[in-house]
């Protein structure tokens, strides 16, 4: 297969659910090459009419909470029910090198090789919010490829996870079975956005601790505003390793979806998601045009050095560069 396909070949492959073509299409989305970006824009435009039907679910949790193990077991359960499952696993990028581990696919041993599943690890590329730079677009291509459920596994970076919450319909937070001090350290902003709190690793000696933690989260959720007016966040204990509680987790996700449909909130959320996407893309493209501007590039290093030396105030440096950028040629 050639390195680069035609636009029609990408569209046809994605629409046919060809996982290899889908993966390559997402690579085009993530590319920063101008020609790839133009192709990605056209590809998305053609695929947009086939999007919007999948269940968009965000999964967050601190490193070590067992997100990948859970998703492997949970995804296989959904496939057993006749659903096609896509997982977008976000790996953290190094702030120094830009590199990432991209190991989530190897940790989802069953799901990554199943013909009704698609697992795609993507680096954050230092993008905030525990998501990758093109997560929104990748979700849409997965929907166009016919996947019924799109699961986005975030890096678990705390309060900035609300960026992911704004991209999905159902936001699930995985917690460890030892609330106590951990509960005190959870940022209030995260609990305000969750739809379901699942205490993972609730097996063996942890079972009693998990039930205690669940009660503490139920109590904590009473004191924070909820994401939806007609939905009270639910809590449960699960074990991704043993598969315990996963049918109940899916039941709650489906119940949440039905609630959003019945109240009209799903449509409102999808509208807000499109608006957020537009605003995010606008900020991204404005920044790229700013940095490509020849006058800015010639003045940037000198202005930065003046700020570093303390001979120019930070605000003055910013205003000077912006005025230069907005001057008519």
N, C-alpha and C positions, 0 to 999 in steps of 0.2 A: 504494500500500500504506500503511495507516495507521501512525502512529508506533509504536503499541503494539498488539500482537496479543493474542488470548486465549491462555490457557494451553494449550488443546488445539491451537490453530493453531501455536504454537511447537513443541510435541511432534511434531505431524504433519509439520511442515516439516523439523525436524531429522531425524526418522526417514526421511524421503523423500530426504535428502541435498541439500536445497535450500540452496545456499551462502549466498544472501541471508538466509534465515531463520536459518541457523546463525550468521552474523555478528551478526545482531541479538540472538540469544539470548545470545551471549557478551557483548555490550554490556550486557544486563540483568545478567549475572553480575558484571560489573565495576562496575556502578552502586552508589553508596553510599546511594541513596534507600531508605528503609525499605520502601516498597511494592514496589520492584524487587527488593529482597533477599528478600522473602517469595515473590514470583513465582519467583525463581531457585531457591529451596529446593524449591518444588513441582515445578518443571521438572526439576531434577536427580533428584528422587525417582522421577519417572515414567520417566526415561531410564536410570536405573541398571541395570535388567535387561538392557539391550542393550549394555552396556559390557564391557570386559575382554579383548576378542579381538585388539585391534590391537597392533602392535609399537611400544613406546614407546622412542624413541631421543633421547638428549640430545647436542647438539653444542656444544662450548665451544671457546674459543680467544681469544687476545688480539685487540683491534681491529686490523684490517688483515691478519689471517691468511687472509681470503678465505672466511668462512663463508657469506655470501649467494651468492656466485658458485658455490661448491661445491653448495649446496643446490638452486640452480636447475638445474644440470646433473644432479646426483644424483637429484633428484625426477623429472625427465623420463625418466631411465633406468628408474626403478622403474615409472613409468606405462607405459613401453614393454613392461614385463614383465606388464602387466595389473593392476597394483595402483593403489589410490586413495591419494593422499598428502595429508596435512595438515601444514602448517608453522605453528608458533606462534613467531613471531619477536619476541623481547623487546628493546625499545628502552630505553636508559637514560633515566631522568627526572632533570631538574635538581634538585639538592638545595635550590636557592634558589627556583625558580619552579614546580617540579613539572611543567614542560613536557617533551616528548620529541620526537624527530625523526620517528619513525614512517616511516622511509624504506625499510625492508627490502623492502616489497612492490614498490616501484618498481625495486629492484635485481634482483628475481627476475622478469625480463621474460617468460620463457616459462611458468614455473610458475604465475604469478599469474593468467594468463588461460586456463589449460587447464581444461576441464570436469571432469576427474578429479582436480583439485587444489584445495586451499583454503589460502590464505596469509593469516594474521591477525597483523598487528603489534600488540603491546600494550605500554604503558608499564610500567616497574617500579613506578611510584608510590612510589619510595623503599623498595621492599620488598627485603630482603636476599637474597643467594644467586643473583643474576643471573637471577631469574625475576620474573614479574608476580604480583600479589596473588592472582589467580584462575587461575593456570596449571593447577593440578590439575583444577579444574572444567572449564576449557576443553578439556583433553585428553579428559575423559569425554564431553563433548558431541560432539567429533569422532569418537570411537569409536561413539557411538550413531548418528551420521550415516552410518556404514558405511565409514569410512576404514580402510584396512588398516595403514597406517604413519602414526604421528604423530611428527614431528620437532620438537623444541624447540630453537631456537637461542638460546643465552644471550648476555648482554652481555659475557662474558669478564672477570670481575672477580676471578679468582684463587681463593684457598682457600675463599671462601664459596660457590664453585660446587658444593660437596658437597651443598648444598640441592637443586640440580637432580639430582644423581646419585641422591639418595634418592627422586626422583619417577619415574625412568625405569628400564627394564630393561637397556638398553645405553648406556654413557656413553663418547662418543667425544671425544677431545681433539685438536684441530688444532694443529699446531706449524709454525713457520717453518723453512726449510731452512738454518739457521745456528745450531745448538745452542750450542756454545762457552760464551760468557758467559751466553747466555740460559738454558741448562740449569742453570747454577749459581743463577739467580734464581728458578727454578720452585719453588713451595712443595711440600714433601714431601707435604702433605695432599692435594693435587690428584692426584698420581701414585698415591696409595693407592686412589683411587676409579675410575680409568680402566679401561675394558675394552679399548679400542683406541686406540693413538696413531697418528695419520696425519700424516705430514710433507707439508704442502700446498705448492703452487707448485714442485713438483719437476719443472720443465721447463726447457729451454734451458740457460743457464749455471748454473742452480741445481741441476741434476740430480746432479752430483757432491757438492755440499754437502749435499743432502738425504740421500743414501746415508750420508754420514759422520754426519749428525745421527741417522739411524735407528739406527746402531750404538751411538751414545752413549746413546740412550734405552733400547735393549735392555739395555745394561750397568746403567743407573740403576735400571731396574725390578727388577733382581735384589736390590736392597738395600732395597726397601720392601715391606710386607705387601700382599697382593693382596685385592681386593674379594671374590672367590669362592674357595672352597677347591679347586674342581675346574677353574678357568679361569685360565690364565696370560695376562696382557695381551699382545696382539699389536701389532706395529708394521709399518707399510708406508709407502711413498712414493706420493703421488697428485698429480694436477693437476686442480683443479676447473675451471680455464679450458680445458684441453685434453681433459678427460674421462679422462685416463690413470689407471689404478689403481682407478677407481670400481667396476667389476665385482668386483674382489678385495675392496674394502671391504664391499660388500654380501654377498659370500660369507662373510666373517668375522662379520658381524652375524648372518647366518642360522645359522652354526655356533655362535655364542654362544647364540642362542635355543634351539637344539636341545639344547645342553649343559645349560641351565637347566631345560628341560623334563624331560630324562632324569634329572637328579639331584633333582628336586623343589624346586629353589631358586626357580623362577619363582613357584610358589604361595606360598612363604614371603615372597618379595619383595613380592608383591601384598598380602599380609596386612600387612606392615610399612608399605607405602605408605598403606593405609587408616588404620592407627594414627597415622602421622605426620600425615595429613590431619586426623584428629580433634583431635589435640593442637594443631596449628597453628590450626585454626578456634576451638578453645576459648580459646587465648591472644588471638586477634583479637577475639572477642566479649566476653571479660572486659575487655579494654582499652576497647572501645567503650562498654560499660556503665559502666565507671569514669568515663570522660570525659563521659558524659551525666548522671551523678549531679549533681543541683542543688547539694547541699551541697559536693561536691568542686569544682564550677565556681566557687562563691562563695569558697572558701578557697584555690584553687589559685594565683591570682595573688599573693596576700599571702604564701603559703608560699614560692613561687618567689623573690619579692623578698627575703625574709629569707635565703634560701640565697645569693642573689647578693651581698647586703650582708655576708655572713659572720656574721650574728647568729644563724644557725641551721645546725647541721651537716646535711650532705646526708642522712645516715642518719636523723636525727631528723625531717627534713621528710618523707621517704618513710614512716616509721612513723606519723607523725601523720596523713597522708592515708589510709593504709591502715586505720588504726583508725577514722577517720571513716567510711570507705566500708563497713566491716563492722559498724558499730554497728546494732543493731536499732532500727527506728523505732517 
